[in-house]
Amino acid sequence: MEKVCVLTTASEQETRAVALKLVTLLGTGDVLALEGDLGAGKTTFAKGIAEGLAIEEEVDSPTFTIIKEYEGTLPLYHMDVYRLDGFEELGLEEYFYGDGICLVEWASRVEAWLPEETLWLRFSVRGDGTREIAFYAGHSRWESICKELGIG
């Protein structure tokens, strides 16, 4: 898996704007793996994806529920697998190959079960407080999406 592109955001609004732009290029069955420390911007990004899907419900981290489902122009499946044990029993693979978009926080914990075409986003906080979002993928489709976002 190689780094496709990197961008920097200086505020929550900018992080959400990236997600809003990206969601216009996503479709049924897309899986985004979100990695990064607490407070790095993963849930803020998820809120932008939800906004782009016209989801009116408040989006927050599904830390204790593992998955939250939202209905919008496409279904959004927002997962936090940090505390997950026994992945196989939960049937989360059905979401990965389902009819919506999946956001998986702490995705490296379930990497073996994720589709090969998963787009990995690593969120980090720089010393000056800005956020870096690095896109990683093993599929050429994501390279063209980064170019369409103007960051490739």
DRENDO-1510 file (C-alpha; in Angstrom, 1 decimal, always signed):
<recs>
REC; n; res; u; v; w
REC; 1; MET; +0.0; +0.0; +0.0 .
REC; 2; GLU; +1.5; +3.3; -1.0 .
REC; 3; LYS; +0.9; +6.9; +0.0 .
REC; 4; VAL; -1.3; +8.4; -2.7 .
REC; 5; CYS; -1.5; +12.0; -1.4 .
REC; 6; VAL; -1.3; +14.2; +1.7 .
REC; 7; LEU; -3.1; +17.3; +2.7 .
REC; 8; THR; -3.1; +19.7; +5.7 .
REC; 9; THR; -6.1; +21.3; +7.4 .
REC; 10; ALA; -6.0; +24.1; +9.8 .
REC; 11; SER; -9.4; +23.8; +11.4 .
REC; 12; GLU; -12.3; +21.4; +12.0 .
REC; 13; GLN; -14.2; +23.3; +9.2 .
REC; 14; GLU; -11.3; +22.5; +6.8 .
REC; 15; THR; -11.3; +18.8; +7.8 .
REC; 16; ARG; -15.0; +18.6; +7.3 .
REC; 17; ALA; -14.7; +20.4; +3.9 .
REC; 18; VAL; -12.2; +17.7; +2.7 .
REC; 19; ALA; -14.8; +15.0; +3.7 .
REC; 20; LEU; -17.6; +16.9; +2.0 .
REC; 21; LYS; -15.6; +17.1; -1.2 .
REC; 22; LEU; -14.5; +13.4; -1.0 .
REC; 23; VAL; -18.0; +12.1; -0.4 .
REC; 24; THR; -19.1; +13.4; -3.8 .
REC; 25; LEU; -16.7; +10.9; -5.3 .
REC; 26; LEU; -17.7; +7.9; -3.1 .
REC; 27; GLY; -20.3; +5.3; -3.8 .
REC; 28; THR; -21.9; +2.1; -2.6 .
REC; 29; GLY; -19.5; -0.3; -1.1 .
REC; 30; ASP; -16.6; +2.2; -0.4 .
REC; 31; VAL; -14.7; +1.5; +2.8 .
REC; 32; LEU; -12.6; +4.2; +4.4 .
REC; 33; ALA; -10.1; +3.1; +7.1 .
REC; 34; LEU; -9.5; +5.9; +9.5 .
REC; 35; GLU; -6.3; +5.8; +11.6 .
REC; 36; GLY; -4.8; +8.3; +14.0 .
REC; 37; ASP; -4.5; +9.2; +17.7 .
REC; 38; LEU; -7.4; +10.5; +19.8 .
REC; 39; GLY; -8.3; +14.0; +18.8 .
REC; 40; ALA; -6.6; +13.8; +15.4 .
REC; 41; GLY; -9.8; +14.5; +13.4 .
REC; 42; LYS; -11.3; +11.1; +12.6 .
REC; 43; THR; -14.8; +11.9; +14.0 .
REC; 44; THR; -14.7; +15.4; +12.6 .
REC; 45; PHE; -14.0; +13.9; +9.2 .
REC; 46; ALA; -16.9; +11.4; +9.7 .
REC; 47; LYS; -19.2; +14.4; +10.4 .
REC; 48; GLY; -18.2; +15.9; +7.1 .
REC; 49; ILE; -19.0; +12.6; +5.3 .
REC; 50; ALA; -22.4; +12.5; +7.0 .
REC; 51; GLU; -23.1; +16.1; +6.0 .
REC; 52; GLY; -22.3; +15.3; +2.4 .
REC; 53; LEU; -24.8; +12.4; +2.6 .
REC; 54; ALA; -27.5; +14.7; +3.8 .
REC; 55; ILE; -27.6; +12.9; +7.2 .
REC; 56; GLU; -29.4; +15.1; +9.7 .
REC; 57; GLU; -28.7; +13.0; +12.8 .
REC; 58; GLU; -25.8; +14.1; +15.0 .
REC; 59; VAL; -22.7; +12.0; +14.3 .
REC; 60; ASP; -20.4; +11.1; +17.1 .
REC; 61; SER; -17.9; +8.4; +17.8 .
REC; 62; PRO; -19.3; +4.9; +18.1 .
REC; 63; THR; -16.7; +4.0; +20.7 .
REC; 64; PHE; -19.0; +2.1; +23.0 .
REC; 65; THR; -21.6; +0.9; +20.5 .
REC; 66; ILE; -19.0; -0.3; +17.9 .
REC; 67; ILE; -21.2; +0.7; +15.0 .
REC; 68; LYS; -23.7; +3.4; +14.2 .
REC; 69; GLU; -25.9; +3.4; +11.2 .
REC; 70; TYR; -27.2; +6.5; +9.5 .
REC; 71; GLU; -29.6; +7.0; +6.7 .
REC; 72; GLY; -28.9; +9.6; +4.0 .
REC; 73; THR; -28.6; +9.7; +0.3 .
REC; 74; LEU; -26.6; +6.5; +0.9 .
REC; 75; PRO; -26.4; +4.6; +4.2 .
REC; 76; LEU; -23.4; +5.4; +6.4 .
REC; 77; TYR; -21.9; +2.8; +8.6 .
REC; 78; HIS; -19.6; +4.4; +11.1 .
REC; 79; MET; -17.5; +1.9; +13.1 .
REC; 80; ASP; -15.1; +2.2; +16.0 .
REC; 81; VAL; -13.3; -1.1; +16.4 .
REC; 82; TYR; -10.8; +0.0; +19.1 .
REC; 83; ARG; -12.5; -2.0; +21.9 .
REC; 84; LEU; -13.5; -4.9; +19.6 .
REC; 85; ASP; -12.8; -8.5; +20.5 .
REC; 86; GLY; -14.2; -11.4; +18.4 .
REC; 87; PHE; -14.7; -9.6; +15.1 .
REC; 88; GLU; -16.1; -12.7; +13.4 .
REC; 89; GLU; -19.2; -12.9; +15.6 .
REC; 90; LEU; -20.4; -9.4; +14.8 .
REC; 91; GLY; -20.9; -9.9; +11.1 .
REC; 92; LEU; -19.3; -6.5; +10.2 .
REC; 93; GLU; -18.1; -7.9; +6.9 .
REC; 94; GLU; -21.7; -7.6; +5.7 .
REC; 95; TYR; -21.3; -3.8; +6.0 .
REC; 96; PHE; -18.0; -3.8; +4.1 .
REC; 97; TYR; -19.7; -5.3; +1.1 .
REC; 98; GLY; -23.1; -3.7; +1.6 .
REC; 99; ASP; -25.2; -0.9; +0.2 .
REC; 100; GLY; -23.6; +2.0; +1.9 .
REC; 101; ILE; -20.3; +3.7; +2.8 .
REC; 102; CYS; -18.3; +2.4; +5.7 .
REC; 103; LEU; -16.0; +4.5; +7.9 .
REC; 104; VAL; -13.9; +2.3; +10.2 .
REC; 105; GLU; -12.0; +4.0; +13.0 .
REC; 106; TRP; -8.9; +2.1; +14.4 .
REC; 107; ALA; -9.2; +0.0; +11.2 .
REC; 108; SER; -5.8; -1.7; +11.6 .
REC; 109; ARG; -7.4; -3.9; +14.3 .
REC; 110; VAL; -9.5; -5.5; +11.6 .
REC; 111; GLU; -7.3; -5.1; +8.6 .
REC; 112; ALA; -7.5; -8.8; +7.6 .
REC; 113; TRP; -11.2; -8.5; +7.0 .
REC; 114; LEU; -11.3; -5.2; +5.1 .
REC; 115; PRO; -11.8; -5.2; +1.3 .
REC; 116; GLU; -8.6; -4.9; -0.8 .
REC; 117; GLU; -9.9; -1.6; -2.3 .
REC; 118; THR; -10.1; +0.1; +1.1 .
REC; 119; LEU; -8.8; +3.7; +1.2 .
REC; 120; TRP; -6.7; +4.3; +4.3 .
REC; 121; LEU; -6.5; +7.7; +5.8 .
REC; 122; ARG; -4.0; +8.5; +8.5 .
REC; 123; PHE; -4.8; +11.6; +10.6 .
REC; 124; SER; -2.1; +13.3; +12.7 .
REC; 125; VAL; -1.6; +16.5; +14.6 .
REC; 126; ARG; +1.4; +18.6; +13.7 .
REC; 127; GLY; +3.3; +20.7; +16.3 .
REC; 128; ASP; +1.6; +23.9; +15.1 .
REC; 129; GLY; -1.9; +22.3; +15.7 .
REC; 130; THR; -2.7; +21.7; +12.0 .
REC; 131; ARG; -3.9; +18.3; +11.0 .
REC; 132; GLU; -2.3; +16.1; +8.3 .
REC; 133; ILE; -4.4; +13.6; +6.4 .
REC; 134; ALA; -2.4; +11.1; +4.4 .
REC; 135; PHE; -4.3; +8.9; +1.9 .
REC; 136; TYR; -2.9; +5.4; +1.4 .
REC; 137; ALA; -4.3; +2.9; -1.1 .
REC; 138; GLY; -3.4; -0.2; -3.1 .
REC; 139; HIS; -5.9; +0.5; -5.8 .
REC; 140; SER; -5.5; +3.0; -8.7 .
REC; 141; ARG; -9.1; +4.3; -8.3 .
REC; 142; TRP; -8.0; +6.3; -5.2 .
REC; 143; GLU; -5.2; +8.0; -7.1 .
REC; 144; SER; -7.7; +9.4; -9.6 .
REC; 145; ILE; -9.9; +10.5; -6.7 .
REC; 146; CYS; -7.0; +12.4; -5.1 .
REC; 147; LYS; -6.5; +14.2; -8.4 .
REC; 148; GLU; -10.1; +15.1; -8.6 .
REC; 149; LEU; -9.8; +16.5; -5.0 .
REC; 150; GLY; -6.9; +18.6; -6.3 .
REC; 151; ILE; -4.4; +17.0; -3.9 .
REC; 152; GLY; -2.8; +14.3; -6.1 .
</recs>
